């Protein structure tokens, strides 16, 4: 027999094995409610990691806009010296504010039309530029300079795609605003940079150079519309902010010090984040809250609890100012304009208080050296919040505590698909008398930069478990949410949504979340499965008002799962089936092939009595079944 024939026969045999089907049964009684499903179950968790804000959802196009000088110069900036122009550059200790006390000084001794000198900014792995679009910018400057030409320039051709001339004059610092519009005859791309040049001799200092494209809801200092739209699809109910490790910082002085992230950008000093880069803090406390407002969701405010990642911590009397910071922060979020911090929020442009029901105290305090002091830190912060705002907030502890009676405990899980499959029953037998559970970070971690289909199967299995236990699990948020997929941008592999400056895509896990969150009832109903594989998972929730059963079927095995669906209370007829499937667990979406794995909608007939149905191998399905 020829080699090729053997290969064909082996393939056929393998096909027979992998397509063999196990037969099982699902029995559901939609008239029997088991538990209620939390209305806040699915939410979002973010932090400044993987260039999630700078170079991510925060739409600023200029990288290192505050011209921070490192050992290797001004990162993301370069000098422009066209033709025989002459320029020297100096870093000077004179800036437009106390927060930004330095600037770059350009001494241009020779320049003319065609021989310009100045600066260029490469953006966060390029700058996305689209036709017929207005870009709004500003910078701070002082000096004798005449006109500055600000231009968006194609990296490939050098052609100017938009420009503005900004006259600079005066010995005092001033903010200059400009806007520039692209024309219609070029293809959108992220292969562009920004230039600020002078066609005449000049002595000028520059600081805080900013450029924004149109933003979601046209918010000044706002977010990227494409990423915000992707988040709306996830139907979230809350945003856990500002992080994770990003809340704590490596050192106390590098925590998310919210008071240094509010007000005009020029008054924000920026800070070193724990993920090895400087945060510009354009995404400050108010911007986080406005992000929630734009998605019509609530913040879940995580407050600094006196512990940072290298083990630095504060206890005893030293904790008092941090407790006060927390009370001030809550007042900034919720206080009316007659309160001190509510008035500051109004000054910052948002007189209306934000809704807030959940406050989390710290992050992962069960890990590291802070474990011993967390009882004290949690209980004192909790007591201060409760005595100023009796009964108003649900307080979340990041690990079980002996003192302080948290309303919820935040459990985190970063696991493999098999570990999640094995966790399926963990919360079924959990103590219902203690605090509720918040799964504030969770993800199945296979695939990089974004999860592959194997991860989506782990996620979907886990979501069936969370839905079944949602009387206990009040809230859950996948993490991390974002990664910029350019080389060097990511610190944490396996992130839900990937992007560059001009494109974005959802991973298979993203689509699993969209499916689960868009089809979630208000209570679970009695259901059982018989004869299904150990890699088969399901959830049955009902939306009372719509009289709709959302049946989620997850076949994480590589064999099809035959089923008899026996559903009491279901109407016979055509039923919508949303299906997310991939040929293998390694299959995935990428920035260049973003649509490989996406939900597909079909219809199936549901019989009056039992209905035969096959869930293909490696498949997540949602059936929306009308009820009597
Ligand atoms: O999500 C990434 C990190 O994982 C978070 O910052 C931290 O809370 C957790 O350890």
Boltz pocket constraint, residues with backbone or C-beta under 6 A from the ligand:
constraints:
  - pocket:
      binder: B
      contacts: [[A, 47], [A, 49], [A, 243], [A, 244], [A, 245], [A, 246], [A, 363], [A, 364], [A, 441], [A, 479], [A, 480], [A, 492]]
      max_distance: 6.0
